[in-house]
Amino acid sequence: MRSQSSSIALRVLEELIKIDTRNPPGRTSEAVEFLENIFSSHTTKIYEAEEGKENLVVEIAKGKPSLMFNSHLDTVPAKDILLTPVFVDGRVYGRGSCDAKGCVAAIVEAFLNFEPEIGLKLSFTADEEVGGKLGLDYVLEKEKADYVIVSEPFGSDSIGVAQAKVYSVDIIVKGNSGHTASADVKSGAIYKASKLIVDAVDYFSSIEEKNLDSLQKLLGTPVEIRGRGVAAFNPAIIEGGVKRNVVADKCVIKADVRLMPWVNEEKVFSKIAGGDVELVVQGVLKPYGLSFDGVDLNDDLRFFEIVKSSIASLGLKPKATVSLGVGDIRHARKRGIPAFYLGPKGENLHADDEFVYVDEIFRVAKIYRRIAEKLAEFT
């Protein structure tokens, strides 16, 4: 283990892990102050939609087109001990090392001493772990950008081009009530709900990976799925029953349902609902990504080619990735801005043994600089 590093990127990562930005409450003021000091020779702006949840924008260069690199400062909850960074075997462990303080370090490494011949802004934002409305969404209300790279730990050879549609659903299961001693438990709502859960998990895992061929042809590069298949069903909360000796006549499953953009949700939901089962959609996050939203396809493809060729220039084989996860590209793309994910690979994000690969930080930093250079050449 080493406690300090001569590298600016690793020093930034080390110090950021030590700074508590666990969300909730997700306070980022100390992390913003730290980064603002690093970029003290540049023009900086702080945007704060809610007290303590500061967002930092650093203007590296003025010009057209305008390119923004973004990553978030907040992390998921963790034990206090995980705020102590550990360097071992080319990896950095600690809360946020992978998601996404290693990404922040890569952006700093790329642009602290590099000024391209285009407009370039860096944004370090709050609240991504709870939706980003007080973070990148708020920043993009104030700052303009023609292209955006959101740094997330996809890996130096992976361009995150699209993300899933997400449904919050209540599945209401009805059954027959009665006394434990005499009623048929299998006709009760909780037994029926338990069977529904098992069947639904099996069904979702069997949904096939379709549409990849057409997307691969469009992009001219392999396309991979990031996540467990093209659909996910998580029965996160289960409510039912009134008393131990009473068979429940109603059970409610509050589920998180995620589907790749091309999966037909009506067909999927019809496999669950019907008879004694009612499905109520409580919320929807529509899919965002290349060819799946309102961003101009030609603009998207031009930017994708720039990112792809920047990765290839390092001898890597670029690939496109579609994810069941969701993140901050939607805040750019809903404004018509081409935006993709690209960041240093790590493992076990959100787990106690989360880590980022050190060599990935430096590799991605080089790619970021190439993107800025190639965008300047393109224009």
C-alpha positions as CSV (number, residue, x, y, z in Angstrom):
1,M,0.0,0.0,0.0
2,R,1.1,3.6,-0.6
3,S,-0.6,6.6,0.9
4,Q,0.6,9.3,-1.6
5,S,1.3,9.4,-5.3
6,S,3.4,11.7,-7.4
7,S,0.8,11.5,-10.2
8,I,-1.8,14.3,-10.2
9,A,-4.5,11.8,-11.3
10,L,-3.8,9.5,-8.4
11,R,-3.4,12.3,-5.9
12,V,-6.8,13.6,-7.0
13,L,-8.4,10.2,-6.7
14,E,-6.8,9.6,-3.3
15,E,-8.1,12.9,-1.9
16,L,-11.5,12.6,-3.4
17,I,-12.1,9.2,-1.9
18,K,-11.2,10.7,1.5
19,I,-13.9,13.4,1.0
20,D,-17.3,12.2,2.1
21,T,-19.8,12.6,-0.7
22,R,-22.0,9.6,0.2
23,N,-25.5,10.2,-1.1
24,P,-27.6,10.6,1.0
25,P,-27.0,13.4,1.9
26,G,-24.6,13.8,-1.1
27,R,-22.9,17.0,-0.1
28,T,-20.2,17.9,-2.7
29,S,-19.0,21.3,-1.4
30,E,-15.7,20.0,-0.1
31,A,-14.9,18.0,-3.2
32,V,-15.8,21.1,-5.4
33,E,-13.5,23.3,-3.4
34,F,-10.7,20.8,-3.8
35,L,-11.1,20.6,-7.6
36,E,-11.6,24.3,-7.9
37,N,-8.2,24.8,-6.2
38,I,-6.6,22.4,-8.7
39,F,-8.0,24.4,-11.6
40,S,-7.3,27.8,-10.0
41,S,-5.7,29.1,-13.2
42,H,-8.9,28.6,-15.2
43,T,-12.3,30.2,-15.1
44,T,-14.6,28.3,-12.8
45,K,-18.2,28.5,-12.0
46,I,-20.2,26.9,-9.2
47,Y,-23.9,26.1,-9.6
48,E,-25.9,25.1,-6.6
49,A,-29.5,24.0,-6.9
50,E,-29.7,22.9,-3.3
51,E,-27.5,23.9,-0.4
52,G,-24.4,21.7,-0.1
53,K,-24.9,20.1,-3.5
54,E,-22.5,22.1,-5.5
55,N,-21.6,21.6,-9.2
56,L,-18.3,22.8,-10.6
57,V,-17.8,23.9,-14.2
58,V,-14.2,24.6,-15.4
59,E,-13.7,26.4,-18.7
60,I,-10.5,25.1,-20.3
61,A,-10.8,26.8,-23.6
62,K,-13.3,28.9,-25.6
63,G,-14.4,28.2,-29.1
64,K,-16.6,26.1,-31.4
65,P,-17.8,23.5,-31.2
66,S,-18.1,23.2,-27.5
67,L,-17.2,19.8,-25.9
68,M,-18.0,19.0,-22.3
69,F,-16.5,16.2,-20.2
70,N,-18.6,15.3,-17.1
71,S,-18.4,13.0,-14.2
72,H,-20.2,13.0,-10.8
73,L,-18.8,13.5,-7.3
74,D,-21.5,11.8,-5.2
75,T,-21.3,8.1,-4.3
76,V,-23.6,5.5,-2.9
77,P,-23.6,4.9,0.9
78,A,-20.7,3.1,2.5
79,K,-19.0,2.2,5.8
80,D,-16.6,4.9,7.1
81,I,-13.6,2.6,6.5
82,L,-14.2,2.7,2.8
83,L,-13.3,6.4,2.8
84,T,-9.7,5.3,3.3
85,P,-8.2,4.7,-0.2
86,V,-6.0,1.6,-0.7
87,F,-3.5,1.3,-3.5
88,V,-2.5,-2.3,-4.3
89,D,-1.5,-4.3,-7.4
90,G,-2.4,-1.6,-9.9
91,R,-5.8,-1.0,-8.4
92,V,-7.3,1.7,-6.2
93,Y,-9.9,0.6,-3.7
94,G,-12.4,2.8,-1.8
95,R,-15.9,4.2,-2.0
96,G,-16.2,6.0,-5.4
97,S,-12.9,4.7,-6.7
98,C,-14.7,3.1,-9.6
99,D,-18.0,5.1,-9.6
100,A,-17.0,7.7,-10.4
101,K,-14.0,9.4,-8.7
102,G,-11.6,7.5,-10.8
103,C,-13.4,9.0,-13.8
104,V,-13.0,12.5,-12.3
105,A,-9.2,11.7,-11.9
106,A,-9.0,10.8,-15.6
107,I,-10.6,14.1,-16.7
108,V,-8.2,16.0,-14.5
109,E,-5.2,14.1,-15.9
110,A,-6.4,14.8,-19.4
111,F,-7.0,18.5,-19.2
112,L,-5.2,20.1,-16.4
113,N,-2.3,21.0,-18.7
114,F,-3.9,20.6,-22.1
115,E,-5.8,23.2,-24.1
116,P,-7.4,22.1,-27.4
117,E,-8.4,24.3,-30.3
118,I,-12.1,24.0,-29.5
119,G,-14.4,25.0,-26.7
120,L,-13.8,22.7,-23.8
121,K,-15.6,22.6,-20.4
122,L,-15.3,20.2,-17.6
123,S,-18.2,19.6,-15.2
124,F,-18.1,17.8,-11.9
125,T,-21.6,17.3,-10.6
126,A,-23.8,16.2,-7.7
127,D,-26.7,13.8,-7.3
128,E,-26.1,11.4,-10.2
129,E,-26.8,8.5,-7.8
130,V,-30.3,9.8,-7.2
131,G,-31.1,11.0,-10.7
132,G,-28.9,14.0,-11.5
133,K,-31.6,16.7,-11.5
134,L,-29.6,18.8,-9.1
135,G,-26.4,17.8,-10.9
136,L,-25.8,17.7,-14.7
137,D,-29.4,18.4,-15.5
138,Y,-29.1,21.7,-13.6
139,V,-25.7,22.5,-15.1
140,L,-27.0,22.1,-18.6
141,E,-29.7,24.6,-17.8
142,K,-26.9,27.2,-17.3
143,E,-24.1,25.9,-19.7
144,K,-24.2,25.2,-23.4
145,A,-22.4,22.3,-25.0
146,D,-22.5,20.8,-28.5
147,Y,-21.1,17.4,-27.5
148,V,-20.9,15.6,-24.1
149,I,-18.8,12.7,-22.8
150,V,-20.1,11.4,-19.5
151,S,-17.3,9.6,-17.7
152,E,-18.6,6.3,-16.2
153,P,-16.5,3.1,-15.7
154,F,-17.4,1.3,-19.0
155,G,-13.7,0.7,-19.9
156,S,-11.3,2.4,-22.2
157,D,-12.5,0.4,-25.2
158,S,-16.2,0.7,-24.6
159,I,-18.5,3.6,-25.7
160,G,-21.8,3.6,-23.9
161,V,-24.2,4.5,-26.6
162,A,-27.6,3.8,-25.1
163,Q,-29.4,2.9,-21.9
164,A,-32.5,1.1,-20.9
165,K,-36.1,2.2,-20.3
166,V,-37.1,1.8,-16.7
167,Y,-40.5,1.2,-15.2
168,S,-41.6,1.5,-11.6
169,V,-44.5,-0.9,-11.3
170,D,-46.9,-2.1,-8.7
171,I,-48.1,-5.7,-9.3
172,I,-51.3,-6.3,-7.3
173,V,-52.0,-9.9,-6.6
174,K,-55.4,-11.0,-5.3
175,G,-56.3,-14.2,-3.5
176,N,-58.7,-15.9,-1.1
177,S,-58.4,-15.1,2.6
178,G,-59.1,-17.4,5.5
179,H,-57.7,-18.9,8.7
180,T,-54.3,-20.7,8.6
181,A,-55.9,-23.8,10.1
182,S,-58.5,-24.3,7.4
183,A,-57.8,-22.1,4.3
184,D,-55.9,-23.2,1.3
185,V,-52.6,-21.2,1.5
186,K,-52.0,-21.8,-2.2
187,S,-55.1,-19.8,-3.0
188,G,-53.9,-16.9,-0.9
189,A,-52.3,-13.8,-2.4
190,I,-48.8,-14.2,-0.9
191,Y,-48.4,-17.7,-2.3
192,K,-49.5,-16.5,-5.7
193,A,-47.2,-13.6,-5.5
194,S,-44.2,-15.7,-4.6
195,K,-44.9,-18.0,-7.6
196,L,-45.3,-14.9,-9.8
197,I,-41.9,-13.6,-8.7
198,V,-40.2,-16.9,-9.6
199,D,-41.9,-17.1,-13.0
200,A,-41.2,-13.5,-13.8
201,V,-37.5,-13.7,-13.0
202,D,-37.2,-16.8,-15.2
203,Y,-39.2,-15.1,-18.0
204,F,-37.1,-12.0,-18.0
205,S,-33.9,-13.9,-18.1
206,S,-35.2,-15.8,-21.2
207,I,-35.9,-12.7,-23.3
208,E,-33.6,-12.8,-26.3
209,E,-31.0,-10.3,-27.4
210,K,-32.5,-8.9,-30.6
211,N,-31.7,-5.8,-32.6
212,L,-28.0,-6.0,-32.0
213,D,-27.2,-6.9,-35.6
214,S,-28.9,-3.7,-37.0
215,L,-27.2,-1.5,-34.4
216,Q,-23.8,-3.1,-35.1
217,K,-24.3,-2.5,-38.9
218,L,-25.2,1.1,-38.2
219,L,-22.2,1.7,-36.0
220,G,-19.7,-0.5,-37.8
221,T,-18.4,-1.9,-34.6
222,P,-19.3,-4.7,-32.2
223,V,-22.2,-4.0,-29.8
224,E,-22.3,-5.6,-26.3
225,I,-24.9,-5.7,-23.6
226,R,-23.8,-4.3,-20.2
227,G,-25.8,-5.9,-17.5
228,R,-27.7,-9.2,-17.0
229,G,-29.3,-9.6,-20.4
230,V,-31.7,-7.3,-22.2
231,A,-34.3,-7.3,-19.4
232,A,-34.3,-7.2,-15.6
233,F,-37.1,-7.7,-13.0
234,N,-36.4,-6.8,-9.4
235,P,-39.3,-7.4,-6.9
236,A,-37.8,-4.8,-4.6
237,I,-40.6,-4.4,-2.0
238,I,-43.3,-6.9,-1.1
239,E,-46.3,-5.8,1.0
240,G,-49.2,-8.1,2.2
241,G,-51.0,-9.7,5.0
242,V,-52.7,-8.4,8.1
243,K,-52.0,-11.1,10.8
244,R,-50.0,-14.3,11.2
245,N,-52.9,-16.6,11.3
246,V,-54.8,-15.0,8.3
247,V,-54.1,-16.0,4.7
248,A,-53.7,-12.8,2.8
249,D,-56.2,-11.7,0.2
250,K,-53.9,-9.1,-1.3
251,C,-50.2,-8.7,-1.9
252,V,-48.4,-5.9,-3.7
253,I,-45.0,-6.3,-5.4
254,K,-43.2,-3.0,-6.0
255,A,-40.8,-3.8,-8.8
256,D,-38.1,-2.2,-10.8
257,V,-38.4,-3.3,-14.4
258,R,-35.6,-2.5,-17.0
259,L,-35.8,-3.2,-20.7
260,M,-33.4,-2.6,-23.5
261,P,-34.9,0.1,-25.8
262,W,-36.0,-2.4,-28.5
263,V,-37.9,-4.7,-26.1
264,N,-41.7,-4.4,-26.3
265,E,-43.0,-3.5,-22.9
266,E,-46.6,-4.3,-23.7
267,K,-45.7,-7.9,-24.6
268,V,-43.6,-8.2,-21.5
269,F,-46.2,-6.8,-19.2
270,S,-48.9,-9.0,-20.7
271,K,-47.0,-12.0,-19.5
272,I,-47.4,-10.8,-15.9
273,A,-50.8,-9.2,-15.7
274,G,-54.2,-10.9,-16.1
275,G,-56.7,-12.8,-14.0
276,D,-56.0,-12.1,-10.3
277,V,-52.9,-9.9,-11.2
278,E,-53.1,-6.2,-12.0
279,L,-50.0,-4.3,-13.1
280,V,-50.0,-0.5,-12.5
281,V,-47.1,1.6,-13.9
282,Q,-46.2,4.2,-11.4
283,G,-43.3,5.8,-13.3
284,V,-41.4,5.6,-16.5
285,L,-37.9,6.7,-17.6
286,K,-37.8,6.5,-21.4
287,P,-34.7,5.1,-23.2
288,Y,-31.9,7.4,-24.3
289,G,-29.2,6.7,-26.8
290,L,-28.0,6.6,-30.3
291,S,-31.0,5.9,-32.7
292,F,-33.4,5.6,-29.7
293,D,-34.2,9.3,-28.9
294,G,-34.5,12.6,-30.7
295,V,-30.9,13.5,-31.1
296,D,-30.0,14.0,-34.8
297,L,-28.6,10.7,-36.0
298,N,-26.0,12.2,-38.3
299,D,-24.6,14.3,-35.5
300,D,-24.6,11.3,-33.3
301,L,-22.8,9.1,-35.8
302,R,-20.2,11.8,-36.5
303,F,-19.4,12.1,-32.8
304,F,-19.4,8.4,-32.4
305,E,-16.8,8.0,-35.2
306,I,-14.6,10.6,-33.5
307,V,-14.8,8.7,-30.2
308,K,-14.3,5.4,-31.9
309,S,-11.2,6.5,-33.8
310,S,-9.7,8.1,-30.7
311,I,-9.9,4.7,-28.9
312,A,-8.5,2.9,-32.0
313,S,-5.6,5.3,-32.1
314,L,-4.3,3.7,-28.9
315,G,-4.3,0.3,-30.5
316,L,-7.6,-0.8,-28.8
317,K,-10.6,-2.4,-30.5
318,P,-13.5,-0.1,-29.8
319,K,-17.0,-1.5,-29.1
320,A,-20.4,0.0,-28.4
321,T,-22.2,-0.8,-25.2
322,V,-25.9,-0.7,-24.4
323,S,-26.7,-0.8,-20.7
324,L,-29.5,-1.8,-18.4
325,G,-28.2,0.9,-16.1
326,V,-29.1,4.5,-16.4
327,G,-27.1,7.6,-15.9
328,D,-26.5,11.2,-16.8
329,I,-26.3,11.1,-20.6
330,R,-30.1,11.5,-20.7
331,H,-29.8,15.1,-19.4
332,A,-27.7,16.0,-22.4
333,R,-29.6,13.9,-24.9
334,K,-33.0,15.2,-24.0
335,R,-31.7,18.6,-25.0
336,G,-30.7,17.2,-28.4
337,I,-26.9,17.0,-27.5
338,P,-25.0,13.9,-28.7
339,A,-23.7,12.3,-25.6
340,F,-21.9,9.0,-24.8
341,Y,-20.4,7.2,-21.8
342,L,-16.6,6.6,-21.7
343,G,-14.5,6.1,-18.6
344,P,-11.8,4.0,-16.9
345,K,-12.7,0.4,-16.1
346,G,-13.2,-0.7,-12.6
347,E,-15.0,-3.6,-10.9
348,N,-17.6,-4.1,-8.2
349,L,-19.1,-0.7,-8.2
350,H,-21.3,0.0,-5.2
351,A,-19.8,-3.0,-3.4
352,D,-17.4,-2.9,-0.4
353,D,-14.5,-4.1,-2.6
354,E,-15.1,-1.5,-5.4
355,F,-11.9,-0.6,-7.3
356,V,-10.6,1.1,-10.4
357,Y,-7.6,0.0,-12.5
358,V,-4.8,2.6,-12.4
359,D,-3.6,2.0,-16.0
360,E,-7.2,2.6,-17.2
361,I,-7.2,6.1,-15.7
362,F,-4.2,7.1,-17.7
363,R,-5.3,5.3,-20.9
364,V,-8.7,7.0,-20.8
365,A,-7.1,10.4,-20.2
366,K,-5.1,10.0,-23.4
367,I,-8.3,9.0,-25.2
368,Y,-10.1,12.1,-23.9
369,R,-7.3,14.3,-25.3
370,R,-7.5,12.6,-28.6
371,I,-11.3,13.2,-28.8
372,A,-10.8,16.9,-28.3
373,E,-8.0,17.0,-30.9
374,K,-10.0,15.0,-33.4
375,L,-13.1,17.1,-32.9
376,A,-10.9,20.2,-33.6
377,E,-9.6,18.6,-36.8
378,F,-13.1,17.6,-37.9
379,T,-14.3,21.2,-37.7
